Amino acid sequence: MMQDSKSKKRKRGNKEKYEPETEVQEEMSEDAIRQKIKEFNIQLDQNQNDVNLWLEFIAFQDKSLQFGKSKKADASITRSSINEVKISIFEKALEANPNDTSLLIAYMKCCEEHWDIPKLLTKWDQVLKENSRNINLWMKYLDFRQTNLVSFTVNQCIQVFEDCLHLLRKEFVVCVDSGEKFKIERIMIHIFQRACFFMLQSGYSERAYSCWQAMIELTFFAPKKIQQKDFYDRVVAFENFWEAEWPRFGEDDAKGWSYYFEQDVEIVESSEDVSNLLSNLSSEGDMYEKWVKAEVLYNSQLLPTHSSNVSNLEDPYRVVLFDDIRTFLFDLTSHQSCIELIYACLAFTGLTYNPGYSSSNPMITDTFLYNKLSNESIENISFWSTDRSVTRPFIFPIKAFPQDNVTLFNSQTWFSICNDVDILDVDMSFSRNAFYQLRQIVNDTEIKLCRLSLEYLYDASSGRNLAKNMLKRDTMNLSLWNGYAQVEKSSNNISEARKVYLGAITQYRTFPEQYRVVAPLLHRSFAEMEIEQGRNKTAINILINLTEEQGTIDSISESDVPITKLLRARKYYAQQIARITTPSASQIEARNSLHYCICYALLECLSQNLQQASKVFEDTLNYLEVRSDNVNVETEWLYMSYVKLIHQQSSSEKFVSNNEPGRLLQEVLSRALRIFPNNTIFLSLYFHEEIRGRIPSGLNLILNEALQKRPSYILWTTAIYMELHHQQPCDINRVRTTFDKALMCSTTRHSVSLWILYINFEIKYGEMNKAKAIYYRAMRECPWSKDIYMIAFKKLRAQFSLDELEELMNVLLEKEIRIRVPIEHFADKVSEFLFKNF
């Protein structure tokens, strides 16, 4: 068997892409296994508190499966008996280490494979009661309750979210260390975000949006008289605001809790008009076809309605009472947590902005928080399209990299964190209202720039006007000057962008020091724009201008630079970059030094060569490694700028017949991906340069290594995307195999997006029976996803009989998935009831 497997692997050669390599070990003899078990027992007698040794011993039990194979015993019986042995060893290990988290999590995972649901739930209750403050256990329990089809119901899962947040609130109250408080706040935001995504995906969008409205109002818009009160007293006061049904955060005309508290404002009642929705309903088709059309139309109503707006409301979930959201609210005390709450809210609406999170951050890699590719329009443009995937490497189906000023705005020449495709599933009314209502409460430049970026995507002219208005109110904010120039650049108004940059450079030397610190970003972005326009001498002059105390815009032109100026500029940049190695350097100073580094590298590349620019980057990366024990987001940012410069140079005319940048690009990308494997800038660039033949093959190996160490939905989606687009037409069987591997992986088996992509893949290639089989698998692994359930009633309608659809409808009801329009309304041929009364 082993020989056949190896020979097949040799024959396949390089075609086995994206398959995580598994260790191939010789089977041990029965005597050798017994001897190894004896050694384990002796070591464990002497080291009962060695948790890793216990886990190794438990994992070793799988060797006993060889006996079952050799005796041709029933595989399921053998596996069952092995699990019993494992559970017995786990229990002994837990006697010696009763509160060890890794043991408890592995133990419950083993129990899931062996026990029936009632016994398993009883055990979970016992474990959580004995370890009620263990948040990691609660998270695993949450995963189990959300993904186990047999025990799943929406309300029971919501109860687990509420219990988890209740525990964290208690921990937060007794915690005195500010650093620990900040950690708890981040965990609460994460769980809250998951809870809201869960409610949204199971059909309860009104409750999910209400949770966000309440948290933002409570955190940012509390009246001054109430801000100093205890959190629970604030919640009591906030209930009055909620039940009064004044306009809430994100809604039209909302002014914030404090405004209505301090003003005697009358509530303006408005009736909710659903006639347009009803008039669009078609009377064609059978009962289920009519129901689907109505359900899809009503699904567009995301925000809750007010009780005063409707009469004879048949759907009780349209109105959200305070009791529906009370248990989800929590307190935030740190400024950073408040900012991260805003970004989490934006992510909930579908926007891909982030507060500079590393691509390895759990808020980025959490499978349960990503669902964009389940949107058909986004899926078709960014995932399936073969034209854009090759001609535009900057279009990639996932956005996973730390946001900065360079990637914030839509661009034709580099990656952007949010573009016109990304907003196709965004509720633009809510998002734009949210930014507008936060403008005077949250004085954060990055949030302002996100608003500017979104407004430009919504309407270029509106974005341009917003940039001007922002600068009128905050003239000395160089980041806003840069944002305004980027808006003009995104519209391809290069001359206007140039005027904005020159205007900022003319003024900023008269600004106070705290405003001038952003100057390196301004010069860097200006220089990069000129490089893209082929004006390298102008770019050099821009970079030198930064180093001069009395720099004037007269020197910024397409003219040669004296060598003395170059020498002085190099000395200046070296001194500025040295600050990054200072132990006392603040985070702002350190990040500012990175912009100096990039400016210096650009100058060296333009005035000398790419090797000198590379040396600047390499030296700074070494500094960062020395300064920090852990790899940080600054390192990831620097690598992103590094590969951008190499990529730009590889496209320039002087390197057309020279593969030097290609070799360097591969080397730097390989290194960057081993540190930041989920960064989609690195993944996309490597893939597209590889299929164009600009760099040698090598991404497969890196991807396989990453999937072995720490798989994620980002890596698996990338692997599938690469199989689809590596050659045309794609190898259908290889794509199917990659999908299967991704959805057997414990990290991604509950990815709604991957399951929907897999079903749509089979539909695209006419394999309707396979699509139906995958549908049932998807329903089992993602029992909370209404989008998955609805596929049977939409794209796969022809594959299901009326009896099967009735059975699925019963499952929807049993699992408490939200149904907005009762199917009974369509039982009659005419269905007049809905049109007259609903």
ChimeraX attribute file (.defattr): number of C-alpha atoms within 10 A of each C-alpha:
attribute: neighborCount
match mode: 1-to-1
recipient: residues
	/A:1	5
	/A:2	11
	/A:3	8
	/A:4	9
	/A:5	9
	/A:6	12
	/A:7	11
	/A:8	11
	/A:9	13
	/A:10	12
	/A:11	10
	/A:12	11
	/A:13	10
	/A:14	9
	/A:15	11
	/A:16	14
	/A:17	19
	/A:18	25
	/A:19	19
	/A:20	18
	/A:21	13
	/A:22	8
	/A:23	6
	/A:24	8
	/A:25	7
	/A:26	7
	/A:27	11
	/A:28	13
	/A:29	12
	/A:30	13
	/A:31	9
	/A:32	11
	/A:33	17
	/A:34	13
	/A:35	12
	/A:36	15
	/A:37	15
	/A:38	12
	/A:39	13
	/A:40	18
	/A:41	15
	/A:42	11
	/A:43	14
	/A:44	17
	/A:45	10
	/A:46	10
	/A:47	13
	/A:48	17
	/A:49	16
	/A:50	14
	/A:51	18
	/A:52	11
	/A:53	16
	/A:54	23
	/A:55	18
	/A:56	11
	/A:57	20
	/A:58	22
	/A:59	11
	/A:60	15
	/A:61	16
	/A:62	14
	/A:63	15
	/A:64	17
	/A:65	16
	/A:66	16
	/A:67	13
	/A:68	16
	/A:69	12
	/A:70	8
	/A:71	9
	/A:72	10
	/A:73	12
	/A:74	10
	/A:75	12
	/A:76	10
	/A:77	11
	/A:78	19
	/A:79	17
	/A:80	14
	/A:81	15
	/A:82	19
	/A:83	20
	/A:84	16
	/A:85	14
	/A:86	22
	/A:87	19
	/A:88	14
	/A:89	18
	/A:90	22
	/A:91	16
	/A:92	14
	/A:93	24
	/A:94	19
	/A:95	12
	/A:96	14
	/A:97	17
	/A:98	14
	/A:99	14
	/A:100	15
	/A:101	15
	/A:102	13
	/A:103	20
	/A:104	21
	/A:105	16
	/A:106	15
	/A:107	21
	/A:108	22
	/A:109	14
	/A:110	16
	/A:111	20
	/A:112	16
	/A:113	12
	/A:114	17
	/A:115	16
	/A:116	11
	/A:117	14
	/A:118	10
	/A:119	11
	/A:120	16
	/A:121	17
	/A:122	10
	/A:123	15
	/A:124	18
	/A:125	13
	/A:126	12
	/A:127	16
	/A:128	15
	/A:129	11
	/A:130	12
	/A:131	17
	/A:132	14
	/A:133	15
	/A:134	17
	/A:135	18
	/A:136	13
	/A:137	20
	/A:138	23
	/A:139	15
	/A:140	14
	/A:141	23
	/A:142	18
	/A:143	15
	/A:144	19
	/A:145	20
	/A:146	25
	/A:147	21
	/A:148	17
	/A:149	16
	/A:150	12
	/A:151	16
	/A:152	19
	/A:153	21
	/A:154	21
	/A:155	13
	/A:156	15
	/A:157	23
	/A:158	19
	/A:159	13
	/A:160	19
	/A:161	24
	/A:162	20
	/A:163	15
	/A:164	23
	/A:165	24
	/A:166	17
	/A:167	16
	/A:168	20
	/A:169	18
	/A:170	11
	/A:171	15
	/A:172	21
	/A:173	11
	/A:174	9
	/A:175	13
	/A:176	10
	/A:177	9
	/A:178	11
	/A:179	11
	/A:180	13
	/A:181	19
	/A:182	18
	/A:183	12
	/A:184	20
	/A:185	24
	/A:186	19
	/A:187	16
	/A:188	26
	/A:189	21
	/A:190	18
	/A:191	19
	/A:192	25
	/A:193	23
	/A:194	21
	/A:195	23
	/A:196	25
	/A:197	23
	/A:198	23
	/A:199	24
	/A:200	21
	/A:201	20
	/A:202	23
	/A:203	24
	/A:204	25
	/A:205	24
	/A:206	19
	/A:207	23
	/A:208	26
	/A:209	25
	/A:210	25
	/A:211	25
	/A:212	25
	/A:213	20
	/A:214	24
	/A:215	24
	/A:216	24
	/A:217	22
	/A:218	24
	/A:219	17
	/A:220	16
	/A:221	20
	/A:222	20
	/A:223	20
	/A:224	11
	/A:225	11
	/A:226	15
	/A:227	16
	/A:228	11
	/A:229	12
	/A:230	10
	/A:231	17
	/A:232	12
	/A:233	12
	/A:234	19
	/A:235	19
	/A:236	11
	/A:237	17
	/A:238	22
	/A:239	15
	/A:240	12
	/A:241	21
	/A:242	19
	/A:243	13
	/A:244	12
	/A:245	16
	/A:246	21
	/A:247	19
	/A:248	19
	/A:249	26
	/A:250	26
	/A:251	19
	/A:252	14
	/A:253	12
	/A:254	17
	/A:255	19
	/A:256	24
	/A:257	23
	/A:258	19
	/A:259	14
	/A:260	18
	/A:261	17
	/A:262	11
	/A:263	8
	/A:264	8
	/A:265	10
	/A:266	8
	/A:267	12
	/A:268	9
	/A:269	12
	/A:270	10
	/A:271	12
	/A:272	12
	/A:273	10
	/A:274	11
	/A:275	11
	/A:276	9
	/A:277	12
	/A:278	16
	/A:279	9
	/A:280	11
	/A:281	16
	/A:282	12
	/A:283	15
	/A:284	10
	/A:285	11
	/A:286	13
	/A:287	19
	/A:288	19
	/A:289	17
	/A:290	19
	/A:291	23
	/A:292	17
	/A:293	18
	/A:294	22
	/A:295	18
	/A:296	13
	/A:297	17
	/A:298	16
	/A:299	15
	/A:300	11
	/A:301	13
	/A:302	19
	/A:303	21
	/A:304	19
	/A:305	17
	/A:306	20
	/A:307	18
	/A:308	14
	/A:309	13
	/A:310	15
	/A:311	9
	/A:312	9
	/A:313	13
	/A:314	13
	/A:315	13
	/A:316	10
	/A:317	19
	/A:318	21
	/A:319	20
	/A:320	22
	/A:321	18
	/A:322	17
	/A:323	9
	/A:324	14
	/A:325	18
	/A:326	17
	/A:327	15
	/A:328	23
	/A:329	23
	/A:330	21
	/A:331	19
	/A:332	22
	/A:333	12
	/A:334	13
	/A:335	10
	/A:336	13
	/A:337	18
	/A:338	20
	/A:339	15
	/A:340	19
	/A:341	25
	/A:342	21
	/A:343	19
	/A:344	24
	/A:345	22
	/A:346	21
	/A:347	19
	/A:348	22
	/A:349	18
	/A:350	20
	/A:351	25
	/A:352	23
	/A:353	26
	/A:354	25
	/A:355	17
	/A:356	16
	/A:357	19
	/A:358	25
	/A:359	22
	/A:360	20
	/A:361	15
	/A:362	12
	/A:363	22
	/A:364	22
	/A:365	20
	/A:366	18
	/A:367	21
	/A:368	20
	/A:369	21
	/A:370	22
	/A:371	17
	/A:372	22
	/A:373	22
	/A:374	19
	/A:375	15
	/A:376	15
	/A:377	15
	/A:378	19
	/A:379	19
	/A:380	13
	/A:381	17
	/A:382	19
	/A:383	24
	/A:384	18
	/A:385	13
	/A:386	17
	/A:387	10
	/A:388	15
	/A:389	22
	/A:390	17
	/A:391	11
	/A:392	14
	/A:393	19
	/A:394	20
	/A:395	22
	/A:396	21
	/A:397	24
	/A:398	24
	/A:399	22
	/A:400	24
	/A:401	29
	/A:402	24
	/A:403	22
	/A:404	17
	/A:405	19
	/A:406	20
	/A:407	15
	/A:408	24
	/A:409	25
	/A:410	23
	/A:411	20
	/A:412	14
	/A:413	14
	/A:414	17
	/A:415	25
	/A:416	23
	/A:417	25
	/A:418	22
	/A:419	20
	/A:420	12
	/A:421	15
	/A:422	21
	/A:423	19
	/A:424	16
	/A:425	17
	/A:426	17
	/A:427	15
	/A:428	17
	/A:429	11
	/A:430	19
	/A:431	21
	/A:432	17
	/A:433	17
	/A:434	22
	/A:435	22
	/A:436	16
	/A:437	20
	/A:438	22
	/A:439	14
	/A:440	9
	/A:441	11
	/A:442	15
	/A:443	10
	/A:444	12
	/A:445	13
	/A:446	20
	/A:447	20
	/A:448	21
	/A:449	21
	/A:450	23
	/A:451	22
	/A:452	27
	/A:453	26
	/A:454	26
	/A:455	23
	/A:456	25
	/A:457	22
	/A:458	15
	/A:459	10
	/A:460	18
	/A:461	15
	/A:462	13
	/A:463	21
	/A:464	20
	/A:465	14
	/A:466	17
	/A:467	26
	/A:468	15
	/A:469	12
	/A:470	17
	/A:471	17
	/A:472	10
	/A:473	9
	/A:474	12
	/A:475	16
	/A:476	19
	/A:477	20
	/A:478	26
	/A:479	20
	/A:480	24
	/A:481	24
	/A:482	26
	/A:483	27
	/A:484	27
	/A:485	29
	/A:486	28
	/A:487	28
	/A:488	24
	/A:489	20
	/A:490	19
	/A:491	18
	/A:492	13
	/A:493	13
	/A:494	18
	/A:495	12
	/A:496	16
	/A:497	24
	/A:498	18
	/A:499	13
	/A:500	20
	/A:501	23
	/A:502	20
	/A:503	13
	/A:504	22
	/A:505	22
	/A:506	14
	/A:507	13
	/A:508	19
	/A:509	16
	/A:510	11
	/A:511	14
	/A:512	10
	/A:513	10
	/A:514	9
	/A:515	15
	/A:516	16
	/A:517	17
	/A:518	19
	/A:519	21
	/A:520	22
	/A:521	22
	/A:522	27
	/A:523	26
	/A:524	23
	/A:525	22
	/A:526	23
	/A:527	25
	/A:528	21
	/A:529	21
	/A:530	18
	/A:531	20
	/A:532	13
	/A:533	11
	/A:534	12
	/A:535	16
	/A:536	22
	/A:537	20
	/A:538	21
	/A:539	29
	/A:540	27
	/A:541	24
	/A:542	29
	/A:543	27
	/A:544	26
	/A:545	21
	/A:546	22
	/A:547	20
	/A:548	13
	/A:549	8
	/A:550	8
	/A:551	16
	/A:552	16
	/A:553	14
	/A:554	10
	/A:555	15
	/A:556	18
	/A:557	16
	/A:558	13
	/A:559	13
	/A:560	11
	/A:561	16
	/A:562	8
	/A:563	10
	/A:564	8
	/A:565	14
	/A:566	19
	/A:567	11
	/A:568	13
	/A:569	20
	/A:570	16
	/A:571	12
	/A:572	17
	/A:573	22
	/A:574	14
	/A:575	13
	/A:576	18
	/A:577	24
	/A:578	14
	/A:579	17
	/A:580	23
	/A:581	18
	/A:582	13
	/A:583	10
	/A:584	10
	/A:585	13
	/A:586	12
	/A:587	11
	/A:588	11
	/A:589	16
	/A:590	21
	/A:591	19
	/A:592	20
	/A:593	25
	/A:594	26
	/A:595	23
	/A:596	26
	/A:597	27
	/A:598	24
	/A:599	28
	/A:600	27
	/A:601	26
	/A:602	28
	/A:603	27
	/A:604	21
	/A:605	20
	/A:606	18
	/A:607	17
	/A:608	11
	/A:609	14
	/A:610	20
	/A:611	15
	/A:612	18
	/A:613	24
	/A:614	20
	/A:615	13
	/A:616	21
	/A:617	21
	/A:618	16
	/A:619	12
	/A:620	21
	/A:621	18
	/A:622	12
	/A:623	17
	/A:624	20
	/A:625	14
	/A:626	11
	/A:627	14
	/A:628	12
	/A:629	8
	/A:630	10
	/A:631	14
	/A:632	15
	/A:633	19
	/A:634	18
	/A:635	23
	/A:636	21
	/A:637	18
	/A:638	22
	/A:639	22
	/A:640	19
	/A:641	18
	/A:642	23
	/A:643	22
	/A:644	19
	/A:645	21
	/A:646	22
	/A:647	18
	/A:648	15
	/A:649	21
	/A:650	23
	/A:651	12
	/A:652	12
	/A:653	9
	/A:654	9
	/A:655	13
	/A:656	12
	/A:657	8
	/A:658	11
	/A:659	13
	/A:660	16
	/A:661	23
	/A:662	22
	/A:663	16
	/A:664	19
	/A:665	24
	/A:666	24
	/A:667	12
	/A:668	19
	/A:669	23
	/A:670	20
	/A:671	15
	/A:672	21
	/A:673	22
	/A:674	13
	/A:675	15
	/A:676	24
	/A:677	24
	/A:678	29
	/A:679	23
	/A:680	23
	/A:681	25
	/A:682	24
	/A:683	25
	/A:684	21
	/A:685	20
	/A:686	23
	/A:687	24
	/A:688	21
	/A:689	19
	/A:690	18
	/A:691	16
	/A:692	12
	/A:693	11
	/A:694	17
	/A:695	21
	/A:696	14
	/A:697	14
	/A:698	13
	/A:699	21
	/A:700	18
	/A:701	16
	/A:702	16
	/A:703	24
	/A:704	20
	/A:705	18
	/A:706	20
	/A:707	22
	/A:708	12
	/A:709	9
	/A:710	11
	/A:711	22
	/A:712	24
	/A:713	27
	/A:714	24
	/A:715	25
	/A:716	24
	/A:717	21
	/A:718	23
	/A:719	24
	/A:720	23
	/A:721	20
	/A:722	23
	/A:723	19
	/A:724	21
	/A:725	21
	/A:726	19
	/A:727	11
	/A:728	9
	/A:729	9
	/A:730	13
	/A:731	13
	/A:732	14
	/A:733	9
	/A:734	17
	/A:735	19
	/A:736	17
	/A:737	14
	/A:738	22
	/A:739	20
	/A:740	15
	/A:741	16
	/A:742	27
	/A:743	22
	/A:744	12
	/A:745	15
	/A:746	10
	/A:747	17
	/A:748	24
	/A:749	21
	/A:750	25
	/A:751	23
	/A:752	28
	/A:753	22
	/A:754	24
	/A:755	26
	/A:756	23
	/A:757	21
	/A:758	23
	/A:759	23
	/A:760	23
	/A:761	20
	/A:762	18
	/A:763	17
	/A:764	12
	/A:765	10
	/A:766	11
	/A:767	13
	/A:768	19
	/A:769	13
	/A:770	14
	/A:771	24
	/A:772	20
	/A:773	11
	/A:774	19
	/A:775	22
	/A:776	14
	/A:777	15
	/A:778	24
	/A:779	20
	/A:780	15
	/A:781	20
	/A:782	23
	/A:783	27
	/A:784	30
	/A:785	21
	/A:786	20
	/A:787	18
	/A:788	23
	/A:789	22
	/A:790	18
	/A:791	16
	/A:792	20
	/A:793	20
	/A:794	13
	/A:795	14
	/A:796	18
	/A:797	16
	/A:798	11
	/A:799	15
	/A:800	14
	/A:801	10
	/A:802	14
	/A:803	9
	/A:804	12
	/A:805	16
	/A:806	14
	/A:807	12
	/A:808	17
	/A:809	19
	/A:810	12
	/A:811	14
	/A:812	21
	/A:813	13
	/A:814	12
	/A:815	20
	/A:816	17
	/A:817	23
	/A:818	21
	/A:819	19
	/A:820	20
	/A:821	21
	/A:822	15
	/A:823	17
	/A:824	12
	/A:825	18
	/A:826	21
	/A:827	14
	/A:828	11
	/A:829	12
	/A:830	13
	/A:831	15
	/A:832	13
	/A:833	12
	/A:834	15
	/A:835	13
	/A:836	9
	/A:837	9
	/A:838	16
